[in-house]
Structure formats: structure tokens, C-alpha cells
Amino acid sequence: MRAVIQRVIRASVRVAGNEVSRIHKGHLVFLGVEEGDTQQDLEYLAEKIVKLRVFEDSEGKMNLSLLDVEGELLVVSQFTLCGDSRKGRRPSFSSAAVPEIAEAFYEKFCSLTSQMGASVKKGVFGAHMDVELINDGPVTILLDSKKTF
């Protein structure tokens, strides 16, 4: 599994012109599920993201987690994170999980992060979404459950 985490002041998702989710201070997470991902990959990313210390403490140091600041989590499924652009000019998405499996992992990720204490909002799986955000910092973190980067 891969994730792009952006620390945001606010973020929202619209589908067909209608807002479906909005958060204030927290993380916007773009989540990509790859073929062969396991429960272990899911648990690794969920715990890492909820406990990632990228919010500033009273001294201005990144020392606080999403839970520490009572932030929100907006999770958006994004299969293009699984793209491979090393050859040619058009990315290959052959490593992305099939939609049925990817959606199940996406839902489990949202459920698990909620069980860990995060306030979770979601995009719409498989929909064309307009995502709007104000990145705080900017702070953007890349994670891969297989630790390839």
C-alpha cells in the first residue's frame, strides 16, 4: 500500500459538484492499494499515519500526532499511486489491486484508523473527485508499506 499524507488546514472532496466530505486541521491521505497487499500492510500504514508526529508543539517542533492535536483524517482512494512511470511515457497501473479488493482495503483502512481514535471522513471510492486543500507548511509525507521509499 502507498499513501501520500498532506498536513492540511482544511480539505474537501466534491463529486459531480456536490461536497461529500470536509475536514479542518488534520491529514488528507491519498491511499493506493496494490496487488498482494495484506492485513499487515494495512495495519502498518494505519498506525503510522495516525501516530505520525508532524504537527507542531508549543516550541514549533514537529512533535505531535493527529491524535494529539485532535485533528481529522480525510481518506481518498487513489489507484494512480500504484503507477509505474519508469518505462515510456504512459504509466502502467498493473500493480494496482482490482477494484473489489482495493475498495475492501480502503474501507478497512478507514475503519481501523477510526478505531485508533481518528475522526475519519472519506471520499467516494471509484468516483471522479475534485479534491481541494490548503496544505499546512507545506508538509507532505510519502509512505509505502513495503518500505520501498
N, C-alpha and C positions, 0 to 999 in steps of 0.2 A: 504494500500500500504506500501511496505517496500523498503528501499533504503540503500545501502552501498555506502558511499561517500569517495573517496580517493583523497587527495590533491596530485597532480602529477606535476612533472617537464615536463613529456610528457607521452603520451599513444597512442596506436594504436590498430586497430581491423583488423584482416585478416580473410577472408572467402575463403576456398579452395586455400590457398596460395597467394591470392591477397589482397593487402591492400585496405580497403574500407573507412577507416577514420583514421585521425591522429589529435591530438591536442598537443599543448605545454602547458605552465603553465595553470593550471586550476583544474577542478574536473573530475574524472572518476566516473560515477554514475551507479551502478548496480541497476536496478529497477524491483521489483516484484509486480505484480498486483494480489490482492486476490478477491475471490468471494465476492460480496457485497460492493466493493469499490464504492465510489460516487465521484461526482464532488468536493465535499468538501475535500475529502481525496487528490485528485489530486492537488487542489489549495494549500492546506496546505504544501504538500511536495515541490511543485514547488517554492513557496515563501521562504520556509525555506532554501532550497538548494541554491538558487540564492543569498540570503542575509546572509547566514551563514558566520560568521566572523572568519575564520580560517587561513587567510593569515597574515603574519607578517608586522607590521608597521615599521617605521624607528627606533623604540626603541626595536624591536624584540618581541613585544607582538602581539598575535593573535587578531587583531583589524579590519582587512579589509576583505571585502567580495569579491566574484568573480567579481562583477561589479566594485568595487573599483580598482582592480588590472588589469582590462580588460582581465581577464582570459577566457579560453574556457571551454566548457562543452562537454564531450563525454558520451552519454547515451546508455547503453547496457541493453537490456531486459534480465531478469534472473528469470525464474519461480521458480528455486530452493530456492530462498529466502523465499518462502512460505512453505517450507518443515517443517514438524514436526517430530523430531527425538526423542521425549520423550519415545516412546514405541518401543521395538525391536531394530533391527539393520539396518533396511532399512527405510529411511524417507518416510512419507506419503505426497503426494502433493495434497491431496483432497481439500485444501483450496485455491489453485491457480485458478484464473479465467480461463475460457475456452479461447483458443487462439484468437478467434474473438473479444471477449471483451477486453482481455489483450492487443492486438495489437492496438485497438482503444484508450485505455487509454495511452499506450506508445506514440502514435502519438500526442495525445492531450497534454501530458506532455512536449514533445519536442517543440511543437508549443507554449505552454504557457510560458515556460522558455525563448524562443526566443522573445516573445512579451514583456517580462520583461527586455529585453536588453542583454541577454546572447548570446554569439556566440555558437551555438549548432551544434554538429556533432553526428552521430548516428551509431550504429551497424546495423546488419541486423536481423530484428525480425524473430525468429524461426530457424535461421541458427546455425550450429555448428561454433563457432567463436574462434579464437585464440586471446586472449587479452594480450597485452604486456604493461607494465607500469613501470615507475620509480616513486615510492611513495616518496613524499617530506616530510621528517620529521622523521619517518613516521607519517602521520596524517590520521586516518581512523575514520569515524563517522557512527554510525548506527541510522537510523530513522525509525519510524513506525507511520503512520498517525493516528492510533488508540492509540498511546502512550502507548503501552504495554511494552516498554523498553525505 
